């Protein structure tokens, strides 16, 4: 790894660095395959502060779509469930048109912040929808209902939104 890239990564990951995002942005500007690979390693390192900075940089790369599945993998990891809202926020800079099921899962199972961002994407992104996508969404919806308290207010609110989303998809597919 070049010394420049190594230095920027070190500064980006330095917990005492007040403006670590500046170094994340600098790495994104370099944007080489080497930078991509280093950022992906940091994303998966388990340190959510550094993962957020890596996701920030990844979301700015020209060839960022290579990283989308990796970012989603970290978001879906159960050990990150209570601290992944920042990563979900970074998804807004990616093309999510083919990721409806992933976004729907985040909406259902994510923490408050993650769920809020996912709902915004569900409301604003034009997704590629197929019968298979509907079937997968319904599967996750049933799983959510089976593992939730139906009397919980949050569950009641999600129920209204999720059932409306699924209804709209069914209508879209029957037209």
N, C-alpha and C positions, 0 to 999 in steps of 0.2 A: 504494500500500500504506500502511496506517495506520502511524503512528510506533510505536505499541505493538507491533504485530506485527513490524515491521521491527527494533525493539530486541530482542525475544525471539529472533528468528531470528539476529541478530548474536551475541547471547550464547550461543545454542545451538551455533553454529558456531565459536565462539572456542576455539582449541586450548589456550589457557591457562586456560580455565574448568573448574575442578575438578568442578563440579556441573552440567554442561551438560544432563544429563537432566531437571533441574528445569525448565529452559526448554522442553524438548521437551514435558514434561507440561503446562506452562502453555499452550503452543500448542494442544495437544490439547483442553484445556478450553475454549478459545475456539471451536475447531471449525468455523469458517465455511468457505465455499467458497474464499475468498481464502487462508485458512490451508492448506486441502487442496492448492490449486494451487502454493503456495510450497513446501510439503513435498515434493510430487512433483518439482518442479524440483531440489531439494536431493538427493533420492533418486537422481536420474539424473545428478548432477553429476560423478560419477567419484571423489569423495572418500568412501571407504568408512566412515570414522569419522562423517562427517556423514550419510551414507546410513543408517547404523544408527540414529542419533538421529531422523532423519526417519521411518524405519520404526517406531520406537518410538511416536512421536507419532501416525502414521497408524493404527497398530493400536488406538489408544484412541479414535479418532473415532467418533461415532455412525453416520456414513455411511461407514464404513471400507471396505465391500466395493467401493466405486468404485476403491480404491487397490490391491486385491489383485493384479490382473493386472500392474500397474506394478511392484509389489514382485517378483513372480515373474520378470518380464522382466529386472530387474537381477540377480536371483539366477542366472538361466540364462546371462547374458552371460559368455562364456568368459574375458574379462579379469578377472572378479571371482571366478572359480572357486576360487581358493586363499584367499580372504578373505571369503567370504559366509556363514559359519556363524552369525554374529550375526543376519543378515537372516533366515535360515531359522528361527532361534529365535523371531523375532517373528511368524512365520506362525501360531504357536499361538493367537494372539488373533483370528484370522480364521476365517470359515466355509470350511473346506477340502473340504466334502462333494462338490463338483463338480470337484475339482482332483487326482483320483487320479493321472492321468498325469504331471502336473507334479511331484508329490511322489515318485512312483516314479523319475522322471528324476533328481531331486536325490539320492535314495537311491543310484542307480547311479553317477552321475557326480560327485557332490559330494565335497568334501574330507572329512576324518574327522568334524569337528564337524557339518557340514551333513548328511552321510549318517546320522549318529547321530540327529539331530533328525527327519530324514525317516522313518527307520525307526520311531521312536516314533509319529509321526503315522499311518504305515501300520498300525501295530498298534492304535491307539486311536480313530481317526476313523471314523465311519460314512460311507462314500463312496457316491455314486450310481454304480452299476456297470451297464454295458451291453455288448453284444457289441463295439461300436465302441471302448469303453474298453479292453477286453481286447486287441483287435487292435493298438491303439496301444502298449499296454504291451509286448506281445510284440515289436513292431517295435523299441522302445528296448532291450529285453533282447537281441535278436539283434545290434543295433549294438554294445552293450556287450561281448558275447562276441567279436565279430569284431575289436574293438580292444583286447582285454585279453590278458594273458599267463595262460593256463590253469593254469600252475604256481604263480602268485603266491598266497600264503596269503590275502590280502584278497579276491582274486577267488574263491577257493574258498569262503570264508565267505559272500560275497554271493550266490554261486550257490545255496547251500542256502536262504537266505532268499528270494531272488527266485523260485526254482522253486516253493517252497512257496506264495508269494503268488499266483503265476499259477495253480497247481493249485487253490487255494481259490476263485479267481474262476471258473475253468471249472466247478467243481462247483456254485457258486452259480448260475451261468447255466443249467445243465442241470437244476436242480431245479424 
